[in-house]
Amino acid sequence: MIDFDPGTAAPTKGTSQRNGGDLVVETLEALGAKTVFGIPGQHALGLFDAMGRGNLHFVSSRVENNSAFAADGYSRATGEVGVLFLSTGPGALTSLAGLQEAYATGVPMVVVASQIPLEGLGARRKGMLHQLDDQKASAANVTKSQRLIQHASGIPSAIQDAWTEAISSPQGPVWLEIPQNVLLDPIMVPPVEDALAEAADNPPRVELVREAVKWLSTAERPAIIAGGGTRRGRAEKSLLSIAEKLRAPVICTPGGNGAFPWTHELSLQSWIEDRHMTDLLEDADVLIVIGSSLGEVTSNYFTFAPRGRIIQIDAEPRVLESNSPGLGIRADAGQALAALDEALIAPVDTTRSWHGTTPEDLVKESLAKVKARLESQDLGKELKFMSDIREAVPADMQTFWDMTISAYWGWSCWDARQGQFHSAQGAGGLGYGFPAAIGGAVGLETVGKPSRVLAVSGDGSSMYSISELATAKQHNIPVTWLIVDDGGYGILREYMVGAFGKATATELARPDFVKLAEAFGVPATRVAPEDVADALKAGFAADGPNVVVVETLLKMFGPTHLDD
């Protein structure tokens, strides 16, 4: 059970006088928010004072970037909006790397940042603490929109609008900022009783669906790439139906991992970086791409050269045809696939063949080729390590992966089963795994589905979020944190050795992670790689947070985009 200690919220002022901070809290509660992440700050004290009069649970991180990751994890685990409270200047700026991940991955969040008093805004440099020339401009690259609220009466509508924008596809974080005096000054606005935010409709245009059906009805070798938008649009059921009607092989991107059943006879799983899969996808005469830009990883590092026609579905118009020409359908993935599924006649073609091979046999052969390639590369330790983790993790457990070699393996080999796979592949910043897992566990508790989650980090990435052990302990959050310690930035070491013959500046001095965790009051254990499954199972059976450290050097499978 997570401990929501009321003592973690700011104390009340001992007065019944309401202020702008109360409007923020009341509106968020009316919209359905239950939990807020963040760190108090001087200009944000009105927000935290108001929380003491409301019902929002506050989870205090130790670094604002990790607060953003936690709100991100909360949203991914629950499907609800993550809410983040930020202080001004340095606090706001420190959150930006976390918000970049949410923006790149399409995670709905409402960010309420404080601001200096109104009289300090504009072109003047009054020398106020935390003063920036234009704070919201700093967030412009990592949020859907930014707005400064200058009057308390505008707070409820602005938050309602921000919530609506956050949940409307393409989803993402929305930035609001409120000056200190607007938060603190007494108000005449009555208490907020109701607020409504409904996602804007984003259906596909009917003529585009009709054209897509025309292409697919005559296709001999259709295939499907399921990206992260498939999961965000909750399009899994429609995807399965379409794939079975078309008898089309389906491969998931790292963001789409889990969108299609791993063991289905049409599942190419997530081996998107293997040339055998690239060859198959290039041979498709019609390729459906859902919620993916066909970007760096999905295109096997831009070596993908499709010979057939592409139907690309994405809620973000800037994604369409950004890497390959095709029939671009701007729509929410869930709505688009539902319309496409309804329009397709089943079965489209029961005699479908890829040059004389059935789609099902083609999938088997392709996966066998990938397996043979891996087995030829002396990767027995890595394959067993990932298999042992998968065997230990309950089928319905949600997992959060940092940018580390284990996660890069996970992108390709992790069968999410009934759980969900979350990683920082959107922006690729370090430090995501543990704070996002904290947010995920808090979210599951909040929505009445309490469950332990797993975070996976390397020793380098774990140092970005090591302070959040205090957060996990303070709130008794059921997170098991697996730290794979290889003494440095392992993937960068491997890249540099491969490119230059030696690695520079990749080796790290690091703490004794077991002793450090124990110093926070968090149980920890160090085990050999072959004992990781038993250690994880013990951690999953415990209460509150715990840490498992494995000291080992893992290798990546050989990159196929460099092959001649």
C-alpha positions in Angstrom: 0.0 0.0 0.0 1.3 3.4 -1.0 1.5 5.8 1.9 -0.1 9.1 1.0 1.1 11.1 4.0 -0.9 14.3 4.4 2.1 15.7 6.1 3.8 15.9 2.7 1.4 18.7 1.6 2.0 22.3 2.4 0.2 23.5 5.6 -2.8 25.7 5.4 -2.7 29.4 6.2 -5.2 29.0 8.9 -7.7 31.2 7.0 -10.8 30.6 5.0 -9.9 33.2 2.4 -9.7 31.6 -1.0 -7.1 32.6 -3.6 -6.0 31.7 -7.1 -4.3 28.5 -5.9 -7.7 27.2 -4.8 -9.1 27.7 -8.2 -6.3 25.6 -9.7 -6.9 22.8 -7.2 -10.7 23.0 -7.5 -10.6 22.9 -11.3 -8.2 19.9 -11.4 -10.3 18.0 -8.9 -13.5 18.8 -11.0 -11.7 17.4 -14.0 -10.9 14.2 -12.2 -7.3 14.7 -11.1 -6.4 12.9 -8.0 -2.6 13.0 -7.8 0.0 15.8 -8.5 3.7 15.5 -8.9 6.3 18.2 -8.4 8.4 20.2 -6.0 7.4 23.3 -4.0 9.0 26.6 -4.8 8.8 30.2 -3.6 6.6 31.5 -6.4 4.5 28.3 -6.3 3.6 28.3 -2.6 0.0 29.4 -3.4 -0.5 26.1 -5.2 0.8 24.0 -2.4 -1.1 26.1 0.2 -4.3 25.4 -1.7 -3.6 21.7 -1.9 -3.8 21.6 1.9 -7.4 22.6 1.6 -8.2 20.2 -1.2 -8.1 16.5 -1.8 -5.2 16.1 -4.3 -2.5 13.7 -3.3 0.9 15.2 -3.7 4.0 13.1 -4.5 7.2 15.2 -4.0 10.1 14.2 -6.2 13.6 15.4 -5.5 14.4 16.8 -9.0 11.9 18.5 -11.3 13.0 16.4 -14.3 12.0 13.3 -12.3 8.7 14.9 -11.4 8.0 15.2 -15.1 9.0 11.5 -15.7 6.8 10.5 -12.8 3.7 12.3 -14.2 4.5 10.7 -17.5 4.6 7.2 -16.0 1.4 7.9 -14.1 -0.3 8.7 -17.4 1.1 5.8 -19.3 0.2 3.3 -16.6 -3.4 4.5 -16.1 -4.4 6.2 -19.4 -5.2 9.3 -17.4 -3.8 12.8 -17.5 -0.6 13.4 -15.5 -0.5 16.6 -13.5 2.8 18.5 -12.7 3.3 21.5 -10.4 6.5 23.5 -11.0 8.3 26.4 -9.4 9.7 29.2 -11.5 13.0 29.6 -13.4 15.4 26.8 -12.5 12.7 24.5 -11.3 10.7 25.0 -14.5 13.7 24.7 -16.7 14.9 21.5 -15.0 11.6 19.8 -16.0 12.1 20.3 -19.7 14.0 17.1 -20.5 11.3 15.0 -18.9 8.6 16.9 -20.8 10.5 16.3 -24.0 9.9 12.6 -23.5 6.2 13.1 -22.9 5.9 15.4 -25.9 7.8 13.0 -28.2 5.8 10.0 -27.1 2.4 11.7 -26.9 1.7 11.5 -23.2 -1.2 13.7 -22.0 -0.1 16.0 -19.1 -1.2 19.3 -17.7 1.8 21.3 -16.4 1.1 24.2 -14.0 4.2 26.3 -13.5 4.4 29.3 -11.3 5.7 32.7 -12.4 7.2 35.7 -10.9 4.8 38.5 -9.9 3.0 40.2 -12.7 5.0 43.5 -12.4 8.2 41.6 -13.2 6.9 40.2 -16.6 7.7 41.8 -19.9 10.9 43.3 -21.2 12.0 44.7 -17.8 14.8 43.0 -15.8 13.9 43.8 -12.2 16.3 41.3 -10.7 13.6 39.1 -9.2 14.5 35.7 -8.1 14.2 33.1 -10.8 13.3 35.7 -13.4 13.5 34.7 -17.1 12.9 36.8 -20.2 10.1 34.6 -21.3 9.7 31.4 -19.3 7.0 29.8 -21.4 9.1 30.2 -24.5 11.5 27.8 -22.9 8.8 25.1 -23.0 7.8 25.8 -26.5 9.8 22.9 -28.0 8.6 20.3 -25.5 4.8 21.0 -25.0 1.8 21.3 -27.3 1.0 24.8 -26.2 2.0 27.4 -23.6 -0.2 30.0 -21.9 0.3 32.7 -19.3 -2.7 33.3 -17.0 -2.8 36.9 -15.8 -6.1 37.0 -13.9 -7.5 34.6 -11.3 -10.9 34.5 -13.1 -9.2 32.9 -16.1 -7.8 30.0 -14.2 -10.7 27.5 -14.4 -11.3 27.9 -18.2 -7.5 27.8 -18.9 -7.0 24.6 -17.0 -10.1 23.1 -18.6 -8.8 24.1 -22.1 -5.4 22.7 -21.3 -6.9 19.4 -20.2 -8.9 19.2 -23.4 -5.9 19.8 -25.5 -3.7 17.3 -23.6 -6.2 14.5 -24.2 -6.9 15.4 -27.8 -4.9 13.4 -30.4 -2.1 13.9 -30.9 -1.9 13.8 -27.1 0.8 15.5 -25.2 1.8 17.9 -22.3 0.3 21.4 -22.1 2.0 24.2 -20.3 0.2 26.8 -18.1 2.0 29.4 -15.9 0.5 31.6 -13.2 2.2 34.5 -11.5 2.9 34.4 -7.8 0.5 37.2 -6.9 -2.3 35.7 -9.1 -2.0 32.5 -7.0 -1.9 34.3 -3.7 -4.2 37.3 -3.9 -7.8 36.9 -2.5 -10.4 36.3 -5.1 -14.2 36.9 -5.6 -14.5 33.9 -8.0 -16.9 31.2 -6.4 -15.6 27.7 -5.9 -15.4 25.6 -9.0 -18.2 23.0 -9.0 -17.8 21.4 -12.4 -15.5 21.3 -15.3 -15.7 19.3 -18.5 -12.9 18.3 -20.9 -13.6 16.0 -23.8 -11.1 15.0 -26.4 -11.5 16.7 -29.8 -12.8 14.3 -32.5 -10.1 13.2 -34.9 -11.6 10.7 -37.4 -10.2 9.8 -40.8 -11.6 11.3 -43.9 -14.0 8.9 -45.6 -12.4 9.2 -49.1 -9.0 8.2 -47.6 -10.4 5.2 -45.9 -12.1 4.2 -49.2 -8.8 4.6 -51.0 -6.9 2.6 -48.4 -9.4 -0.3 -48.7 -9.0 -0.2 -52.5 -5.2 -0.6 -52.1 -5.6 -3.4 -49.5 -8.3 -5.3 -51.4 -5.9 -5.8 -54.3 -2.7 -6.3 -52.3 -0.8 -9.5 -52.5 1.7 -8.9 -49.7 0.3 -6.5 -47.2 2.2 -5.9 -43.9 1.7 -3.7 -40.9 4.0 -1.6 -38.7 2.3 -0.8 -35.3 3.9 2.2 -33.7 3.3 3.9 -30.4 0.2 5.7 -31.7 -1.5 2.3 -31.9 -1.3 1.9 -28.1 -2.1 5.6 -27.4 -5.2 5.3 -29.6 -6.2 2.0 -27.9 -6.4 0.5 -31.4 -5.2 -3.0 -30.4 -8.6 -4.8 -31.1 -9.0 -3.2 -34.5 -5.4 -3.9 -35.4 -5.8 -7.6 -34.6 -9.0 -7.8 -36.7 -7.5 -6.0 -39.7 -4.3 -8.2 -39.5 -6.4 -11.4 -39.5 -8.6 -10.2 -42.3 -5.6 -9.3 -44.5 -3.4 -12.2 -43.2 -0.8 -9.4 -42.9 2.3 -9.9 -40.8 2.6 -7.3 -38.0 5.7 -5.9 -36.5 5.7 -3.5 -33.5 8.1 -0.6 -33.0 9.6 -0.1 -29.5 6.7 2.4 -28.7 4.2 -0.1 -30.1 5.5 -3.0 -28.2 2.4 -4.9 -26.9 0.0 -3.6 -29.5 -0.2 -7.0 -31.1 -0.1 -10.4 -29.5 3.5 -11.6 -29.3 2.8 -15.2 -30.1 0.2 -14.7 -32.8 0.9 -16.6 -36.0 1.2 -13.3 -37.8 3.4 -11.6 -35.2 6.9 -10.5 -36.3 7.2 -9.4 -32.7 9.4 -6.3 -32.3 12.6 -7.2 -34.1 12.5 -4.0 -36.1 16.2 -3.5 -36.1 17.0 -6.8 -37.9 17.7 -6.7 -41.6 15.6 -9.9 -42.1 12.6 -7.9 -41.0 13.6 -4.9 -43.0 13.8 -7.1 -46.1 10.3 -8.5 -45.4 8.8 -5.0 -45.0 10.5 -3.7 -48.1 8.9 -6.5 -50.0 5.4 -5.7 -48.9 3.3 -4.3 -51.8 1.1 -2.4 -49.4 2.5 -1.4 -45.9 0.2 0.0 -43.2 2.1 2.2 -40.8 0.2 3.2 -37.7 1.4 5.8 -35.2 5.0 5.9 -36.4 7.1 8.3 -38.4 9.2 5.5 -39.8 12.0 7.2 -37.9 15.5 6.2 -37.0 14.9 2.9 -35.2 11.8 1.8 -37.1 13.5 2.3 -40.4 16.6 0.3 -39.2 18.5 3.5 -39.1 17.1 4.9 -42.3 18.2 1.9 -44.4 14.5 0.9 -45.0 13.7 1.4 -48.7 10.1 0.3 -49.3 9.3 -0.9 -52.8 5.5 -1.0 -52.3 2.9 1.6 -51.4 2.5 3.0 -47.9 -0.7 3.8 -46.0 0.5 6.0 -43.1 -2.0 6.7 -40.2 -1.0 9.3 -37.6 -2.7 11.9 -35.5 0.2 14.3 -35.9 0.1 15.8 -39.5 3.8 16.6 -39.3 4.6 12.9 -39.1 2.8 12.0 -42.3 5.2 11.3 -45.2 8.1 12.7 -43.1 10.3 9.9 -44.2 8.5 8.1 -47.0 5.8 9.1 -49.5 2.5 7.5 -49.1 -1.3 7.8 -48.5 -1.3 10.0 -45.4 -4.3 9.7 -43.1 -4.4 12.2 -40.3 -6.5 10.7 -37.6 -6.5 9.2 -34.2 -5.2 5.6 -34.6 -8.2 4.1 -32.8 -10.7 5.9 -34.9 -8.8 5.3 -38.1 -8.3 1.5 -37.6 -12.0 1.1 -36.4 -13.1 2.7 -39.7 -10.7 0.7 -41.8 -11.7 -2.5 -40.0 -15.4 -1.8 -40.6 -14.8 -1.1 -44.3 -12.7 -4.2 -45.0 -14.5 -7.3 -46.1 -13.4 -10.5 -44.3 -11.7 -12.5 -45.5 -10.1 -10.3 -48.2 -8.1 -13.1 -49.7 -7.8 -16.6 -48.4 -5.1 -17.6 -50.8 -2.6 -14.9 -49.9 1.0 -15.7 -50.8 4.4 -14.1 -50.5 6.1 -15.5 -53.6 4.6 -18.9 -52.9 5.0 -18.8 -49.1 2.0 -18.3 -46.8 2.1 -15.2 -44.5 2.1 -17.5 -41.5 5.0 -19.5 -42.8 6.9 -16.3 -43.7 6.5 -15.1 -40.2 7.9 -18.4 -38.8 10.8 -18.3 -41.2 11.7 -14.7 -40.5 11.7 -15.2 -36.8 13.8 -18.3 -37.2 16.3 -16.3 -39.2 16.5 -13.7 -36.5 17.0 -16.4 -33.9 19.8 -18.0 -36.0 21.5 -14.6 -36.4 21.5 -14.0 -32.7 22.7 -17.5 -31.8 25.7 -17.0 -34.2 26.9 -13.9 -32.2 27.9 -15.4 -28.9 25.0 -13.8 -27.0 24.1 -16.6 -24.8 24.5 -14.6 -21.6 22.4 -11.7 -22.9 19.6 -14.0 -24.2 19.4 -15.9 -20.9 19.5 -12.7 -18.9 16.6 -11.2 -20.7 14.7 -14.5 -20.6 15.3 -14.8 -16.9 13.9 -11.3 -16.3 10.8 -12.1 -18.4 10.3 -15.4 -16.6 10.4 -13.6 -13.2 8.1 -10.8 -14.1 4.4 -11.5 -13.6 2.5 -11.5 -16.9 0.4 -8.5 -16.0 3.2 -6.4 -14.5 4.0 -3.0 -16.1 7.7 -2.4 -16.7 9.6 0.9 -17.2 12.9 0.9 -19.0 15.7 3.5 -19.0 18.0 4.1 -21.9 20.3 1.2 -21.2 21.5 -2.0 -23.0 18.9 -4.1 -21.3 16.2 -1.7 -22.6 17.6 -1.9 -26.1 17.3 -5.6 -25.9 13.8 -5.1 -24.5 12.7 -3.0 -27.5 13.2 -6.1 -29.6 12.7 -9.1 -27.4 10.3 -8.2 -24.6 6.9 -9.9 -24.7 4.7 -7.5 -22.8 2.0 -10.2 -22.3 -0.8 -8.7 -20.3 1.4 -5.9 -18.8 2.6 -2.8 -20.6 6.2 -2.0 -21.8 7.2 1.6 -21.3 10.5 3.1 -22.3 12.1 6.5 -23.1 12.5 5.8 -26.8 10.6 9.0 -27.7 13.3 11.5 -26.8 15.9 9.1 -25.6 17.0 10.9 -22.4 18.6 9.2 -19.5 16.9 8.8 -16.1 13.4 7.8 -17.1 13.0 4.3 -15.8 12.8 4.7 -12.0 10.8 8.0 -11.6 8.4 6.9 -14.3 7.9 3.6 -12.5 7.2 5.6 -9.3 4.5 7.5 -11.1 3.2 4.3 -12.6 2.8 2.6 -9.3 1.2 5.7 -7.7 -1.2 5.8 -10.7 -2.2 2.2 -10.4 -2.9 2.7 -6.7 -4.9 5.9 -7.4 -7.2 4.2 -9.9 -7.9 1.3 -7.6 -5.6 -1.2 -9.3 -2.6 -1.4 -6.9 0.3 -3.3 -8.4 4.0 -3.5 -8.1 6.0 -2.3 -11.1 9.5 -2.9 -12.4 12.1 -0.3 -13.3 15.2 -1.2 -15.3 18.3 1.1 -15.5 22.0 1.0 -16.1 24.5 2.4 -13.5 24.9 5.5 -15.6 21.2 6.2 -16.1 20.4 5.3 -12.5 22.5 8.2 -11.2 20.2 10.6 -12.9 17.3 9.5 -10.6 19.1 8.0 -7.6 17.7 10.7 -5.3 14.2 9.4 -6.0 14.9 6.5 -3.7 13.9 9.1 -1.0 10.6 9.6 -2.8 9.9 5.9 -3.1 10.7 5.4 0.6 8.7 8.4 1.8 5.6 7.2 0.0 6.2 3.4 0.4 5.9 2.9 -3.3 5.9 -0.7 -4.6 8.7 -0.4 -7.2 11.4 -3.0 -7.7 14.4 -1.3 -9.4 16.8 -3.4 -11.3 20.2 -1.7 -11.8 22.5 -3.4 -14.3 25.9 -2.1 -13.4 28.6 -2.4 -16.1 30.8 0.4 -14.9 29.9 3.1 -17.4 27.8 4.2 -20.2 27.7 0.7 -21.7 26.0 1.4 -25.1 28.2 4.5 -25.8 31.3 2.4 -24.9 30.1 -0.2 -27.4 29.4 2.4 -30.1 32.8 4.1 -29.7 34.8 0.9 -29.7 32.9 -0.2 -32.9 33.4 3.2 -34.6 36.9 4.2 -33.3 38.5 1.1 -31.8 38.4 2.6 -28.3 36.1 4.3 -25.9 36.7 7.7 -24.4 34.9 9.2 -21.4 32.5 6.4 -21.0 33.8 4.9 -17.8 32.2 6.0 -14.5 33.0 6.1 -10.9 29.9 5.0 -9.2 28.7 4.3 -5.7 28.0 1.0 -4.0 24.3 0.9 -5.0 23.3 -1.6 -2.3 24.8 0.5 0.5 23.4 3.7 -1.1 19.9 2.3 -1.3 20.1 1.0 2.3 21.2 4.5 3.3 17.8 5.7 2.1 16.1 2.9 4.0 15.4 0.9 0.9 16.2 -2.8 1.0 18.8 -3.9 -1.7 20.7 -6.9 -2.8 23.5 -7.6 -5.2 23.4 -10.8 -7.3 25.1 -12.6 -10.1 23.4 -12.5 -13.5 22.3 -16.1 -13.2 20.5 -15.3 -10.0 18.5 -12.3 -11.3 15.2 -14.1 -11.6 15.2 -15.3 -8.0 16.2 -11.9 -6.7 13.4 -10.2 -8.7 10.8 -12.7 -7.5 11.9 -11.9 -3.9 11.7 -8.2 -4.6 8.2 -8.6 -6.1 7.0 -10.4 -3.0 8.2 -7.7 -0.6 6.5 -4.5 0.6 7.5 -1.0 -0.6 10.5 -0.2 -2.7 13.5 -2.4 -3.2 16.6 -2.6 -5.4 18.3 -5.4 -7.2 21.9 -4.8 -8.5 23.5 -7.0 -11.1 27.1 -6.3 -12.0 27.6 -7.6 -15.5 28.7 -6.4 -18.9 26.0 -7.0 -21.5 26.6 -6.8 -25.3 24.2 -5.7 -27.9 23.3 -7.9 -30.9 25.2 -6.9 -34.0 23.7 -4.0 -35.9 22.4 -5.1 -39.3 22.1 -1.7 -40.8 25.9 -1.6 -41.2 25.9 -4.9 -43.2 26.9 -4.6 -46.8 
